[in-house]
Amino acid sequence: MKRNIRVTHICRSLYQFIMALVLEGLELLLLILAVIFSAFAVETRSLTRSVFGLLLFTVTIGLVFVALGAIHIGALQIIIYSGGVMALFLLMVMVTSRRDET
């Protein structure tokens, strides 16, 4: 009986270790994507592509908050920034006059 308890404890701690590694890898992937999307938003010449890169950046930051356990903050990040601010920014881009891009 005592040996069975040890095996169960070892399997449980191994499972927790693997899940912690998966969560760390997910956080690292999301942070790398956030850097890529922010660089894309800054470096692209098209305004609509820049807004799309900024939208993807704010979504990945919201997902980072969710992965860290702050679900409410992540949801607010996605709703407020990705929804409201991006809609207003796209409206501003559509209203302003642009040169023909080559």
C-alpha positions, 0 to 999 in steps of 0.5 A: 500500500505504501509503495502505491502511494509513492507511485501516485505521488511521483506521477502527480508531481511529474504531471504538475512539472510537465504542465508547468513546462507547457505553461512556461512554453506557452507564455514564451510563445505568446511573448515572442508573438507579441514582439513580432506583431509590435515590430510588424505594426511599427515597421510596415508602411501600410496603415491598415496592416499597421492597425492589424499588427497592433490589433494582434499585439493587444490580443496576444498581450491579453492572452498572456494575462490569461495564461498568467491567471489574470483572466479578468484583466486579460478579458478587459485587455482584449475587449477594451483595447482590441475592440474599442481602441482598434475600432476608433483607430480604424475609423480615424484611418478611414476618415483621414485622406491617404496618399496612393501607396506604391 
